[in-house]
Amino acid sequence: MYILFITILICCNGFCSASSSVELIKFLETEDQLIENLNGYVEKLKKKTILLEQSLLGMQAEHEKMNDDYETYLGNPLNSFRLIHRMHTDWKKWHRYSANAHERELVHIRKAHQMRKKLPTALDLEQASRGINDLVFVYDLKPEEIAGGNLAGYSKPETALSAQDCYALGEFSVRERKQDLAVSWFNASLAQFTADEPFYEVNLFSRSSVHKTWAVLLMKNQEHSILYKPPKESHTTQLSQWMNEEMITKPSCRGYLRQASRLFCRYNSSTTPFTRIAPLRMEELSRDPYMVIYHDVIYESEINLLLNTSKFELSLVETATLSEFRASQDSQIKSSETKVAKTLTQRVTDMTGLSMEMSDDFSLINYGLGGHFSLHTDYHGYSNQIRWKKGDRIATVLFYLGDVDSGGDTIFPMINVSVTPKKGSAVFWHNLHNSGDMNKKTLHSGCPVIVGSKYVLTKWINELPQMFSTPCINKPS
């Protein structure tokens, strides 16, 4: 009917002749080309649909694993990194790949486009990458082991990084001028490469992507001898930071300086009248500085209330220096705001025998992927003029709100003490000598979390209200 219609149309326009058959054949050839082109488009749509279905199955399987236990899933730093990398990188490419879809599908594409503002940012991906690389350096892990899902003997093959994950970590290491580590990540990327992964085409990723970036790195190394070296002595701050990491933090976190407590355990029944009725189980860790750990001093119900009602804010990201110093999320809890905060304030008084007036608010902190806190002391070290008005932090109480599967110890390298997070326990120590001088032996650090999530609640106690409970004692001559 279509050919008959065309023939009639041509004849009606005065072009009906012997040559009309030739023209019709050309039309047929054009139509054949249109059909072939349309068939090719349909085949591409089928291929796209199959690719989407295959990828969707993988996404759903990953999501089901996450739904089973969010805390366990996200407690593994590889899962956390893969999630952030997936959402920051892959979803934008899925949007581009699907942009030519039929009008019926555009409503979903528009919705995905509107949700882009909710996706992880480049800064989120950078911090996730830094968290993974912190694990490499602090615990002397190998990128190829991490890529296979092995974290310091904690093996989970199903959390293995993809070739693209490893490639992203390699690119981050290049930007951080850690060339040797970048090469290791690129090697891991090639080892993890699977030719039949359906989304490589979507992400425009291939082995050549890795080789090209690697080649640029090698060219740079030939032109400039870029080796990972400690800072020069002229850079005092950098040198101090490097020494802290290489000579103190890393050996302590790996357990080289750890020693068992040689002091004793007892029940504390003397700090307040309440402890005479309900003594607290206490273990002494050190006498200089005075340091003890209380066991079972915060209850499951209190922990749940704290975690379920707190809004965490990332404490990282104003400057690169700050982000390297501390990787955690914080939430401030005023002692007057909630019943549980009031109760815990009184409990800290029972534990320490100190007044809570002028003390800082509780700080609820979560250390997740590679979460850590570099070496520091809690006292401010104010000048006398400021100190007389504000007071310094005489003591610290650190509650552990959960166990950590691996890593996350609180280390005090100058006194060879390492405290492993244990749910319900709390560490209490004095930051100042009785004379009021700063006790430098309180230098401490939070080791990176390898597997799990670390929740702590901190209370810093001000010295000024303790005038009569902790009288000043002259230093021995």
Secondary structure, DSSP 8 states (H G I E B T S, - for coil): -HHHHHHHHHHHTT--STTHHHHHHHHHHHHHHHHHHHHHHHHHHHHHHHHHHHHHHHHHHHHHHHHH-HHHHHHSHHHHHHHHHIIIIIHHHHHHHTTT--GGGHHHHHHHHHGGGGS--HHHHHHHHHHHHHHHHHTT--HHHHHTTEETTEE-GGG---HHHHHHHHHHHHHTT-HHHHHHHHHHHHHH--TT-THHHHTT--HHHHHHHHHHHHHHHHHS--------TT-HHHHHHHHIIIIIIHHHHTTTT-----S-EEEE-SSSHHHHHS-EEEEEEEETTEEEEESS-S-HHHHHHHHHH---EE--TTSHHHHHHEE-EEEEE-TTT-HHHHHHHHHHHHHH----TT---EEEEEE-TT-EEEEE-S-----HHHHHHH--EEEEEEEE-S--SEE--EEETTTTEEE---TT-EEEEESB-TTS-B-GGG-EEE--EEES-EEEEEEEEESGGGTTTS-------
